[in-house]
Amino acid sequence: MSRTTPRRRSRGALAVTLAAASPLISACGGSTGSKDPAVQKPVKPGQKVDLRFWSWVPGVDKAVDKWNATHPDIHVKLEKIPAGSSGGYAKMRAALKSGNSPDLAQVEYQEIPSFLLENGLVNLSQYGADKDRSKFVDWQWQQGVFDSSVYAIPQASGPMGLFYRSDLYKKCRRPTPASSPPPATRPPTPGAA
């Protein structure tokens, strides 16, 4: 079986990951026969492939190290960048325009559409990313799917919770969330007719 890997395009599309390296990189495997300029010619078994991965996430280096230790023919080079809105996205967009974008990048859910509109993402479905769908809850997986194509693999979803000051609820004579059942419908907007 041959393996294809993403290559930097002249227009610089990113393969986006919201995941630790392994789910996305495994999605790059397989033979596509694509005429997409982002696809290199298949490499021979044992031939080393190098991928650049831009991320700011603390601890992602451990996932990259684990990937590299278990996949000697696919080497991921982590390059730390500023967090998204602190300069990372500006750097990514500049790299896309210059044709020197990374192969993989950390991008937050809300930024995926803007990179997609700039033709800055690679359709990962052509690399078999759809096979990883069952590893995620549906709402999380759908964050990276547009027009039935996968453009991002989720990294994680954190627990969601509500923190509140019960003294302020009591002062306002409101029931605390713990003593109130969740609303059956959305509450009316104040001032709405």
N, C-alpha and C positions, 0 to 999 in steps of 0.2 A: 504494500500500500504506500502511496506517495503522500507527502505532507506538503501543504501549502501554508505560507505564512504571510501576514500583512507586510507590505513594504511601504516606505514613505512615498506618498504621491507627490507629484509636482504641486498639486493644489493642496496637499497636506492633510488628508483625512486622518482622524484619530480613531483608533479602536478604543472605545471608552470602557473603563471598568469602574464599577461601583463595588467591586469584589476584590478580595485578596487575589493575588495573581493566578492561582491555579484554575478556578473555574473559567476565566476568560481565555487563558492560554490554551487550555484543553479545547475550547471552542474554536480555536484557530486551526486545529488539526483536521485532516481529511482531505480528500481530493474534490475540488469543485469544478474544474474545467472552465472556470470563469475567465472571461476576457477582461475583467476588471483590472485597471492599471495598478490597483493596490495589491494585487496578488503576484508573488514571485513565482518563478518556475518551481515545480516540485523539487525538493531536496532529496538526496539519497539517504537511506537509513544510515544513521551514525554521523551524518554531516551536521555540524554545529550551526545553530541559528541564534542570533543575538537580537534581543528586543529591548528597546528603551522604554522605561515606565516612569512617568512623572506622578508624584504624589506628595502630599503634605501630612498624611495621616500618621500619627504616632504609632509605632509598633509594626507598621506594614513591612518594615525591613525583615522582620522575623518570618513573615509569610513568604517573602521573596527568597530568603535564605533557604527555607524548607523546600520551596519549589526547585531552586537551583541544585540542591543536594539530591533530589530524587529524579531530576530530569536533566542529565548531563548533556543531552543534545540540544536543549533549548535553554539558553542562558538569558535571564532577565537582569538588566542593569537598572537599579533604582536610582533615580535622580530626584532629590528632595527639592520641592518648589514651595513658594509661599502659598498659604491657604487660599482657596478659590478667589474670593472677592478681595483678598489682601494682595493681589498681584499675580496669582497663579493663572487665572483665566485670561488676563491681559497677555501673559507670556505665551499661553497656548494659542491665542488668536494671532499673535505676531508670528509664532512658529508656523501656523497654518498658512499665513500669507507668504512667508518666505520659502515654503516648501521644505522646512526642516522640523516637522512636528515629530513628537515621540510616537512609538508604535502603540503604547498603552498610556492611558491617563486617568487620573481620579477626577471625576466630575460629579457634582451634586445633582440630585434629581431635577431641581428647578432650572438648571442650566442646560440640560440635554436638548430641549427644543431649540434654543438659540444656536447651539453648535450644529444641530441638524439643518437648520435654515441656512447656515453658512456652508453647507456641504462639507462639514468638518468631521463627519462620523462615518464609520464603515458599517455596512449591514452585516452583522455577525451571524445572521441566519445562514448565510452562504458557507459558513465555517462549522455549522452544526450546533450553534448555541441553543437552539430550541430544545435539544435533548436534556438540557439542564433545568428546564422549567419546573419540573416536579420537585426540585430541591428548595423551592421558595414558595411562600404564600402568594396567592394570586395578585393581591393588590400591590405587593412589592415588585413582583416580576413585571407587571404591566407598566411600571414607571419608566422602563427602558424600551417599551414596544410602541412603535408608531407605524401605522398602515400595515399591520401584521408582520412587520420586520423587527428584529431585535437589534437595538443599537447600544445597549448597555446591560451589564450583568450586575445585579445587586451585590453589595458588600455585606451589609448587615442592617438589621432594624433594631433600634434600641427600644427598651420598654418605655411605654408612655404612662404617665401618671399625673395626678393633680395634687399640687401642694397648695394649701390654703391656711389662712390664719383664722381659726375658729373664733377668736375674740372679736375680730372685725365682723364676722357673720352675726355673732350675737349682738354686737353693738347696733348693727343695722336691722336687727330683728328678722334675720333671714335664716332658714334652716341650713345646717351645714350639709355639704354634699353627701357625707356618710349617712345622714338621716333622711335623705331625700331619694326617692326612686328616680332613675334617669327619665327625662321627658320622653313621652311617646312620640311627640312631634316637635319640630323646631319652635322655640318660643317666638311670639310675634315681635317684630322690630318696633322699638319705642317710637311713638309718633306716627306709625303707619295707620292708614285709614282702613 
